[in-house]
Amino acid sequence: MGAELVWDAKTSTATIMLGGRTVDVTVGAKTIRVDGKTVPLKADPAYLQPFVGESKTYLPLAALSEGLGFQVEYRHEKRIAFING
């Protein structure tokens, strides 16, 4: 998507910036911040997944995409998500 990512290890927060919008996602939080405003998550919170020698951070894709201004459509019957910019 071309976004910029900054990771804050102290707070376990990923800050994603794209097109003048900023989304902050903190591991384990039930909310995200979009351009400084707190927004409740409609999905499971971000989490860390350990791998050999490191951890990966998994973010709720729909919430992140919507926060960055993308249109998100989920089709439950087929378990498919469409993200349009």
C-alpha positions in Angstrom: 0.0 0.0 0.0 3.0 2.3 0.3 2.4 3.2 3.9 5.2 4.2 6.4 5.5 2.1 9.6 7.0 3.1 12.9 7.3 0.6 15.8 7.5 1.7 19.4 8.8 -1.2 21.4 8.2 0.5 24.7 4.4 0.8 24.2 4.1 -2.1 21.7 2.4 0.3 19.3 2.6 0.3 15.5 2.1 3.7 13.8 1.1 3.5 10.2 1.0 6.7 8.0 -0.4 7.0 4.5 -1.7 10.0 2.5 -1.8 12.4 5.5 -3.6 9.8 7.7 -2.2 8.2 10.8 -3.3 5.0 12.5 -1.9 3.8 15.9 -2.4 0.2 16.8 -1.3 -1.1 20.2 -0.9 -4.8 20.9 -3.8 -6.1 23.0 -5.8 -2.8 22.9 -9.5 -3.0 22.1 -9.3 0.4 20.4 -7.1 2.1 17.7 -6.3 5.8 17.2 -7.1 7.3 13.8 -5.7 10.8 13.3 -5.6 11.1 17.1 -9.2 10.0 17.7 -9.9 6.8 19.6 -12.0 4.2 17.6 -13.3 0.9 19.1 -12.2 -2.3 17.3 -14.8 -4.5 15.8 -12.3 -7.3 15.6 -9.7 -9.0 17.8 -6.9 -6.8 19.0 -3.4 -6.8 17.5 -1.1 -9.5 18.9 2.5 -10.7 18.8 3.3 -14.1 17.3 6.7 -15.5 18.3 8.9 -17.0 15.7 12.5 -18.3 15.9 14.6 -15.4 17.2 11.9 -12.8 16.7 8.2 -11.8 17.0 5.8 -10.7 14.3 3.0 -8.2 15.0 -0.4 -9.1 13.5 -2.8 -6.1 13.1 -6.6 -6.2 12.4 -6.5 -5.6 8.6 -10.0 -4.2 8.2 -9.6 -1.6 11.0 -6.2 -0.6 9.8 -7.4 -0.2 6.2 -10.5 1.8 7.1 -8.4 4.0 9.3 -6.2 4.8 6.4 -9.2 5.7 4.3 -9.7 2.5 2.3 -13.2 1.0 1.6 -13.5 -2.4 3.1 -16.2 -5.0 2.2 -16.4 -8.4 3.8 -18.5 -11.2 2.2 -19.2 -13.7 5.0 -20.6 -16.4 2.8 -17.3 -16.7 0.9 -15.0 -15.4 3.7 -13.4 -12.9 1.3 -12.4 -9.3 2.1 -12.2 -6.6 -0.6 -10.1 -3.5 0.1 -10.4 -0.6 -2.3 -8.3 2.5 -2.3 
